[in-house]
């Protein structure tokens, strides 16, 4: 018999870096990301490393300094579940993300991006009979530099 336990996570941190191509209203990038969250009332934590291919569509508005966009991406995520006692299990699964945001031009080649994204991944098999459902809502601020 399987029992159901819901884990609550503390707010964590996420770091991402990407390189890509800008084709006017369309942008494409390869992204590497890392996210870590502690489990509430525990010394355990869960982390993930993501490898994503993303596409962007920039919307045209009369405001020259602000450029809203929509984005979506596909890739893989490697999850690591650390129980806090030296045992870590991991699994690699399919991942996807979708979101929207706006770029604010600070110079001809520099933009500050504010964005929201929903991230989801296939259920990783990390421990015995445990089942994980992975989904997160993320708000981020970034810097985009062209050359």
Buried (B, 14 or more C-beta within 10 A) or exposed (E): EEEEEEBEBEEEEBEBEBEBEEEEEEBBBBBBBBBBBBBEEEEBBBBBBBBBBBBBEBEEEEEEEEBBBBBBBEBBBBBBBBBEEEEBBBBBBEBBBBBBBBBBBEEEEEBEBEBEBEBBBBEBBBEEEBEBEBEBEBEBEBEBEEE
